Every structure is written in C-alpha cells, then in structure tokens.
Amino acid sequence: MKILAMETSTARTEVVLIEGATVGFAEHVEAPRRETGPLFSLLDDAVALGGRPDRVVVGVGPGSYNGIRAGIATAEALGMGFAVPVVGVCSLRGYGFPDHAEFAVVGDARSQQFYFARIRDGELIEGPILLTPAEAVLRVGELPVTGPAPLPEFPQLVPAFPSAARLAEVARTLDPADHPPEPLYLKPAHITPKSPKA
C-alpha cells in the first residue's frame, strides 16, 4: 500500500510517501502558522516522484488551529482527487522517544493551559487532555517528556516534532471509516470578533 501522509499541527510541516517498508519521499520545512504554500510544494514533489497514493493520512491535532485546518482540507481534496480513502490520526501519535517505550507529550495550548498525552509503544494510552501547568507537572511525574517547544515547567523536555512517517505507519491498519479526518480541538478556536464599522 502506498501512503501519502502529512503532518501540519506544529511549526514544522512534513510530507512523506511510503510504499511498504520503502520511504519514497520524506521532506519537511519550517512553516509559520498562516503559510500553507510549503505544504503544497512538498505534496507536489511527493506526487511527482511517487505517483498516485492508495491512502492519504493527515495529523488531526491537537496543535495549530490553522495548520490542522489546512492539513485536513488538503487531505480531503487529495482523497477526492485520487479517489482514495483519507485517514485522520491524532498528531501526538507521531511522536517518538529514543530508548523509551512510554513517555509524555506536552505542548503549550495557551491561556495557561498545556495539552498532555501519554504514549506507550506508539499507542495513545492517556489523553490528549488540557491541564493547568501544575496539573501537567504532576501528570508527567518521572516520565520522559517531549513536545514541539521547550517549556520552563519541564526542563527535562526534549523538543521534537510529530513524524508524518509514524502517522503513516499507525494509519496503515486503521479503518478509514473509524478514523475520519476531523480536527482534534481540545478547546474552542479563538476567533477575533469583527470590529465595528466607524
């Protein structure tokens, strides 16, 4: 099965094309929250190199509201265009931690909140949930911890980004009907209200 996977929930956009155990394309770029151009460039390159996928996979968050929306909309468009299933996977399952089967993922959810998840052998065993900083410190305890950016509350945090290749591997055996590409938001999106006309 040829899988085209993308991960756009953080400041790093990544696209991979995997067929069986062979990685035919794997590239990432730093992508500010509002820029989707790099995603389309990577996808163009992946499809030009590897051709039509059998399945499209997208990380559905938690993370950047704009990044998640852009990734899901693009994945759905590709799925329709190629007439292939689209699978949504929690982006936190894309994290790994060398030499540790179990670890925590923590990220800044703003407004004095962190998102938290516990991963064991690639499986999400707790979360993702929103916690206060104090709750997150208690929940992490002695676990190794990773996430997309350093956090003062977690001096032991090893910064990393979720891997589109890991998401592709997770999605290989998932039923698309049970894992639609729906955004995993832990709180309502913050939308700036329209200013009144002068």
C-alpha positions in Angstrom: 0.0 0.0 0.0 1.3 3.4 -1.0 0.6 6.0 1.7 0.9 9.8 1.4 1.0 11.3 4.9 1.2 14.9 6.1 1.6 16.5 9.5 0.8 20.2 9.8 -0.1 20.7 13.5 3.2 22.4 14.5 5.6 25.0 13.1 7.1 22.2 11.0 5.2 20.8 8.0 6.2 17.3 6.9 5.1 15.1 4.0 6.1 11.5 3.4 5.3 8.9 0.7 5.7 5.3 1.9 5.2 2.1 0.0 5.5 -1.0 2.1 8.7 -0.5 4.0 10.2 1.9 1.5 10.2 5.6 2.0 10.0 7.2 -1.4 9.7 10.8 -0.3 10.3 12.5 3.1 10.7 16.2 3.4 9.9 18.9 6.0 10.0 22.7 6.1 9.6 25.2 8.8 6.1 26.7 8.2 4.7 29.7 10.1 1.1 29.2 11.3 -0.5 31.1 8.4 1.5 29.8 5.5 0.3 26.8 3.5 2.4 27.2 0.4 5.2 25.0 1.8 2.7 22.1 2.2 1.5 22.3 -1.4 5.1 22.4 -2.7 6.0 19.3 -0.7 2.9 17.5 -1.9 3.6 18.4 -5.5 7.1 17.0 -5.1 5.9 13.8 -3.4 3.3 13.0 -6.0 5.6 13.9 -8.9 8.1 11.4 -7.5 5.8 8.6 -6.4 2.6 8.9 -8.2 -0.9 8.2 -7.0 -1.2 7.0 -3.4 -3.6 4.3 -2.2 -4.3 6.2 1.0 -3.9 9.7 2.4 -3.1 10.2 6.0 -3.3 13.5 8.0 -2.4 14.5 11.5 -5.6 16.0 13.1 -4.1 17.7 16.1 -4.0 19.0 18.8 -1.9 21.9 17.7 -2.1 24.9 15.4 -5.7 25.7 14.6 -4.7 27.0 11.1 -2.3 24.2 10.4 -4.8 21.5 11.3 -7.5 23.0 9.1 -5.1 23.4 6.2 -3.8 19.8 6.5 -7.3 18.3 6.8 -8.8 20.4 3.9 -5.8 19.4 1.7 -6.0 15.7 2.6 -9.7 15.6 1.8 -9.1 17.3 -1.5 -6.4 14.8 -2.4 -8.6 12.0 -1.3 -11.4 13.1 -3.6 -9.0 13.9 -6.4 -7.3 10.5 -6.3 -10.5 8.6 -5.2 -8.7 7.1 -2.2 -9.6 6.9 1.5 -8.4 9.6 3.9 -7.4 8.6 7.5 -7.1 11.1 10.4 -4.7 10.3 13.2 -4.1 12.2 16.4 -0.8 14.1 15.8 0.6 13.1 19.2 0.9 9.5 18.0 3.5 10.9 15.6 6.0 11.5 18.5 8.7 9.0 19.4 11.3 9.0 22.2 14.5 7.1 21.7 15.0 4.2 24.1 11.7 4.8 25.9 8.6 2.7 25.2 6.5 5.1 27.4 6.7 8.9 27.5 4.6 12.0 27.8 3.9 14.7 25.1 3.3 18.2 26.4 2.6 21.3 24.4 1.5 24.9 25.1 -2.2 25.3 24.5 -2.1 29.0 25.5 -4.2 30.7 28.2 -2.2 29.0 30.9 -3.0 25.5 29.7 -1.0 22.6 28.3 -2.1 19.7 26.2 -0.9 16.4 27.6 -0.8 12.8 26.3 0.9 9.6 27.4 2.2 7.3 24.7 3.2 3.6 25.2 4.7 1.6 22.3 3.2 4.0 19.8 -0.3 3.8 21.3 -2.1 6.7 22.9 -2.9 5.4 26.4 -4.0 8.7 28.0 -5.2 12.0 26.6 -5.0 14.2 24.8 -6.4 16.4 27.6 -6.0 20.0 28.7 -4.2 20.7 32.0 -3.0 23.6 34.0 0.7 23.9 34.3 0.6 22.4 37.9 -1.6 19.5 36.8 0.7 18.8 33.8 3.8 18.7 36.0 2.0 16.2 38.3 0.7 14.1 35.5 4.1 13.9 33.8 5.9 12.8 37.0 9.0 10.9 36.2 8.1 10.1 32.6 10.4 11.2 29.8 8.7 14.2 28.1 8.8 15.6 24.6 6.9 18.3 22.7 7.2 20.8 19.9 8.9 23.5 22.0 10.8 24.0 25.3 8.7 24.8 28.3 10.1 26.3 31.6 7.9 24.0 33.6 9.6 21.0 32.1 13.4 21.5 32.0 13.8 17.8 31.0 11.6 18.2 27.9 13.4 17.0 24.7 12.0 19.2 21.9 10.7 17.3 18.8 8.0 17.3 16.2 5.5 14.7 15.3 6.5 12.5 12.4 4.4 12.0 9.3 6.1 8.7 8.8 4.9 7.4 12.2 1.4 8.6 11.4 1.5 6.7 8.1 2.6 3.5 10.0 -0.2 4.0 12.6 -2.8 4.5 9.8 -1.7 1.5 7.7 -4.1 -0.8 9.6 -6.8 1.7 10.6 -10.2 1.5 9.0 -10.8 4.9 7.4 -14.5 4.8 8.3 -13.5 4.8 12.0 -10.8 7.5 11.7 -12.2 10.3 9.6 -10.1 13.4 9.1 -11.8 15.5 11.7 -9.9 18.1 13.7 -9.0 17.2 17.3 -9.6 20.5 19.1 -9.3 20.5 22.9 -10.9 23.9 23.2 -12.9 26.2 21.0 -10.9 28.1 18.4 -10.1 31.7 19.4 -11.6 34.0 16.8 -11.1 37.7 16.9 -14.5 39.4 16.6 -15.2 41.6 13.7 -14.5 45.3 14.6 -17.5 47.7 14.4 -17.6 50.0 11.5 -16.6 53.6 12.2 
